[in-house]
Amino acid sequence: MLGTGATIGQVCQRLGVSEPTFHRQYGGMKGSDAKRLKELEQENARLKKLVANQALDMEILKEAAQGNW
């Protein structure tokens, strides 16, 4: 949005965040860096979910192998 000529205030208003939050989150980053950060955060969340599901599956298999079902 900043690349299209919008001010930081306008961007914050569109995003629904305060300017201090915007600067804390994206201060000093270029638009492409902020986009990459967002992509990495989404990928990280996806991977955490996968690991949690895998750990749950492993726990279920352990219990089944011990006959505690």
C-alpha positions in Angstrom: 0.0 0.0 0.0 2.9 2.3 0.8 4.2 1.7 -2.7 1.0 3.1 -4.2 1.5 6.5 -2.5 -0.6 5.9 0.6 0.7 7.4 3.8 1.5 5.3 6.9 -1.6 6.7 8.6 -3.8 5.6 5.7 -2.2 2.2 5.7 -2.7 1.8 9.4 -6.3 2.8 9.1 -6.9 0.3 6.3 -5.2 -2.5 8.4 -7.0 -1.5 11.6 -3.8 -1.0 13.6 -2.2 2.0 15.4 0.9 3.6 14.0 3.1 2.5 16.9 2.0 -1.1 16.3 2.8 -0.7 12.6 6.2 0.7 13.3 6.9 -2.0 15.9 5.9 -4.7 13.4 7.2 -3.3 10.2 9.6 -0.5 11.1 12.5 -0.2 8.7 11.3 -3.0 6.4 10.7 -2.6 2.7 7.3 -3.7 1.3 8.8 -6.9 -0.1 10.4 -7.7 3.3 7.1 -7.2 5.1 5.4 -9.5 2.6 8.0 -12.2 3.0 7.7 -11.9 6.8 3.9 -12.5 6.5 4.5 -15.5 4.3 7.0 -16.9 6.7 4.6 -16.4 9.6 1.9 -18.3 7.8 4.3 -21.1 6.8 5.5 -21.3 10.5 1.9 -21.6 11.7 1.2 -24.4 9.1 4.3 -26.3 10.2 3.5 -26.0 13.9 0.1 -27.5 13.2 1.7 -30.3 11.3 4.1 -31.1 14.1 1.3 -31.0 16.7 -0.8 -33.4 14.6 2.2 -35.7 14.2 2.9 -35.7 17.9 -0.7 -36.6 18.6 -0.6 -39.4 16.1 2.6 -40.7 17.7 1.0 -40.6 21.1 -2.0 -42.5 19.9 0.2 -45.2 18.3 2.2 -45.5 21.5 -1.0 -46.1 23.5 -2.3 -48.6 21.0 1.0 -50.5 21.0 0.9 -50.8 24.8 -2.7 -52.0 24.7 -4.1 -49.0 26.7 -7.1 -48.6 24.5 
